[in-house]
């Protein structure tokens, strides 16, 4: 069966177009360079990537943030720490007095050339989001690389020592769970409780929140699904688990994604697919127009089923407690 032809167009399933409802988060991808090459990485980041945001583009982002009251600055990569201008950019973002959040792979904070970011994040009060796909060492190492699990535990411990994730601390540490196979995440509240108990008992480490994110069938994860002949089953599972209750909260409604080269996207998934904002909205940060972008029509595709399956999925975890039955596909 040709699964692509069998899937109903997303906007048809959603009973209409998705329209943005403001810009509450400016998500800035400062480059695809990374010290890891994780199997589930949708941006296909790795040591061999050369794409890095320039200081010129960063300055444009800062100007846009100065001129517009966008409350959250969400910095991602790759490993954002590997952009040489990252320390300066973080300092400038912090001066804007917005909520500042950085998505890090964690283990880079253990490397000599990047360990200073621990102190920098602490001093600036940046929220830190770390990917810890699974409580099981073998599953995490299978997704992120041999030896990564133990290094992640060390990195989280160092963040805890700085005050991150601790009770009565303003330093926020959030973890991200990704399924280890071709199936949807489990119930976020239950997984968070399991993570919290297991990590505390085994390693004495703590965190604030766990975000469950559905693996997106694009990038390196798409290659893996096709190589293991799980793509058709996985897409079928996503479509069958489509939950209309998630549509009101999909992240593209309030998030604008800026790529390393300044191009604008409805989300970082569209960024990977080269699907820039459309329908008359400016396609580059240099041409930013808040009114047009805050009410733009979202560009959708089959991958959008991943964000709307089950309890939904976003960069901040689930979208609704109104969860449909998670439909497992073939085990990876």
Secondary structure, 3 states (H helix, E strand, C coil): CCHHHHCCCHHHHCCCCCECCCCCEEEEECECECCCCCCCCCCCCECCCCCECCHHHHHHHHHHHHHCCCCEEEEECCCHHHCCCHHHHHHHHHHCCCEEEEEECCHHHHCCCCCHHHHHHHHHCCEEEEECCCCCHHHHHHHHCCCHHHHHHHHHHHHHHHCCCCCCCCCCEEEEEECCCCCCCCCHHHHHHHHHHHHHHHHCCCCCEEEEECCCCCHHHHHHHHHCCCHHHHHHHHHHCECHHHHHHCHHHCEEEECCCCEEECCHHHHHHCCECCCCCCCEHHHCCHHHHHCCECCCCHHHHHCCECCCCECCECCCCCCCCCCCCCCC
